[in-house]
């Protein structure tokens, strides 16, 4: 099995070499990489949206360090993505059975479609942004 890493530019060393050892790193090629992959593993990444768009299995990862951090932003972000997509979260500091891992590869098409509609598509009502924002502010006050 070939493993490729789609890295954010900040994860490239000063000598412009990837910081992931011998693994193939696809900087700036996330869409292409996800379109032909079998599985996306992420915490928070643009790759998540591409996994949804291309109907690829998505596995979210966390760690003991993330879960025990005082700043729970990253942990809650991972949890929210899981809730929205139906993706399973695995803590990389724990052990899982083969059955648990295989079950995580099943796509929840209903949640993927909902995620697409909610986050990856444009509005269909042709309202300008200022009107949407004003309505949101007005609705929030009532």
C-alpha positions as CSV (number, residue, x, y, z in Angstrom):
1,X,0.0,0.0,0.0
2,X,1.3,3.4,-1.0
3,X,1.0,6.2,1.6
4,X,1.1,9.8,0.5
5,X,0.9,12.9,2.7
6,X,-0.7,16.0,1.5
7,X,1.2,18.6,3.5
8,X,0.4,22.2,4.3
9,X,3.2,24.5,3.2
10,X,4.1,25.2,6.8
11,X,5.2,21.6,7.2
12,X,7.9,21.9,4.7
13,X,11.5,22.4,6.1
14,X,13.7,25.4,5.5
15,X,15.5,23.5,2.7
16,X,12.0,23.0,1.1
17,X,12.1,19.3,1.9
18,X,9.1,17.7,3.5
19,X,9.4,16.9,7.2
20,X,7.9,13.4,6.8
21,X,11.0,11.3,6.1
22,X,10.7,9.0,3.1
23,X,6.9,9.4,2.6
24,X,5.8,11.0,-0.6
25,X,4.5,14.5,0.1
26,X,2.1,16.2,-2.1
27,X,2.4,19.9,-1.3
28,X,-0.4,21.9,-3.1
29,X,-1.9,18.8,-4.6
30,X,-4.6,18.0,-2.1
31,X,-7.5,17.7,-4.5
32,X,-5.6,15.5,-6.9
33,X,-4.3,13.3,-4.1
34,X,-7.7,12.8,-2.6
35,X,-9.5,12.2,-5.9
36,X,-7.4,9.1,-6.5
37,X,-6.9,7.8,-2.9
38,X,-8.7,5.1,-1.1
39,X,-8.9,6.7,2.3
40,X,-8.4,10.2,3.9
41,X,-6.9,10.4,7.4
42,X,-7.1,13.9,8.9
43,X,-7.5,16.0,12.0
44,X,-8.6,19.3,10.4
45,X,-7.6,19.8,6.8
46,X,-8.9,20.9,3.4
47,X,-8.6,17.2,2.6
48,X,-11.8,16.6,4.6
49,X,-13.9,18.6,2.2
50,X,-12.3,16.8,-0.7
51,X,-13.0,13.5,0.9
52,X,-16.7,14.4,1.1
53,X,-16.8,15.8,-2.4
54,X,-15.2,12.7,-3.9
55,X,-17.1,10.3,-1.6
56,X,-13.9,8.9,0.0
57,X,-13.8,7.2,3.4
58,X,-12.7,9.7,6.1
59,X,-11.1,8.8,9.3
60,X,-10.4,11.5,11.9
61,X,-7.5,11.2,14.3
62,X,-6.8,12.6,17.7
63,X,-4.3,11.8,20.4
64,X,-4.0,11.8,24.2
65,X,-2.1,15.2,23.9
66,X,-5.0,16.8,21.9
67,X,-7.6,15.4,24.2
68,X,-5.8,16.5,27.4
69,X,-4.9,20.0,26.1
70,X,-6.2,23.0,28.0
71,X,-7.2,24.5,24.6
72,X,-10.0,22.2,23.6
73,X,-10.5,24.0,20.2
74,X,-8.9,21.3,18.1
75,X,-10.6,18.5,20.0
76,X,-14.0,20.1,19.6
77,X,-13.3,20.8,15.9
78,X,-12.5,17.1,15.3
79,X,-15.7,16.1,17.2
80,X,-17.8,18.5,15.2
81,X,-16.5,17.2,11.9
82,X,-17.2,13.7,13.1
83,X,-20.8,14.6,14.0
84,X,-21.3,16.4,10.6
85,X,-19.8,13.7,8.4
86,X,-20.3,10.5,10.4
87,X,-16.5,9.9,10.3
88,X,-15.1,7.8,13.1
89,X,-12.5,9.3,15.4
90,X,-9.5,7.2,16.4
91,X,-7.0,8.2,19.1
92,X,-3.6,7.3,17.7
93,X,-2.4,6.5,21.3
94,X,-4.9,3.6,21.6
95,X,-5.3,0.2,20.0
96,X,-8.3,-0.7,17.9
97,X,-9.5,-4.0,16.4
98,X,-9.5,-4.7,12.7
99,X,-13.3,-4.8,12.9
100,X,-13.4,-1.3,14.3
101,X,-11.1,0.0,11.6
102,X,-13.1,-1.7,8.8
103,X,-16.4,-0.3,10.2
104,X,-14.9,3.2,10.0
105,X,-14.4,2.9,6.3
106,X,-18.1,2.8,5.6
107,X,-19.3,6.1,4.2
108,X,-22.5,7.6,5.7
109,X,-23.9,9.0,2.4
110,X,-26.7,10.9,4.2
111,X,-24.2,12.9,6.3
112,X,-21.9,13.4,3.4
113,X,-24.7,14.9,1.4
114,X,-25.8,17.0,4.3
115,X,-22.2,18.2,4.8
116,X,-21.9,19.1,1.1
117,X,-25.1,21.1,1.1
118,X,-24.2,22.8,4.4
119,X,-20.5,23.6,3.8
120,X,-19.5,23.0,0.1
121,X,-22.2,24.6,-2.0
122,X,-23.4,28.1,-2.7
123,X,-26.7,29.5,-1.7
124,X,-29.6,28.9,-4.1
125,X,-31.8,31.8,-3.0
126,X,-29.7,34.4,-4.8
127,X,-29.6,36.7,-1.7
128,X,-26.6,38.9,-1.5
129,X,-24.3,38.4,1.4
130,X,-25.2,41.6,3.1
131,X,-28.8,40.6,3.2
132,X,-28.0,37.1,4.6
133,X,-25.8,38.7,7.3
134,X,-28.5,41.3,8.3
135,X,-31.2,38.6,8.5
136,X,-28.9,36.5,10.7
137,X,-28.3,39.4,13.0
138,X,-32.0,40.3,13.2
139,X,-33.0,36.6,13.8
140,X,-30.3,36.3,16.5
141,X,-31.9,39.2,18.5
142,X,-35.3,37.6,18.6
